């Protein structure tokens, strides 16, 4: 019982440390960048036909 309580507490402490480090560095936003300019490939993703702009 004493050993399982110590293991549970250490798991909780490690989990809290990992969450705090993840929030501090904000690692998920590193991969969620938006393109700075709208090129023909990203225009197609947004439903814009790039050939219409060339004809105008």
Secondary structure, 3 states (H helix, E strand, C coil): CHHHHHHHHHHHHHHHHHHHHHHHHCHHHHHCCCCCCCCHHHHHHCCCCHHHHHHC
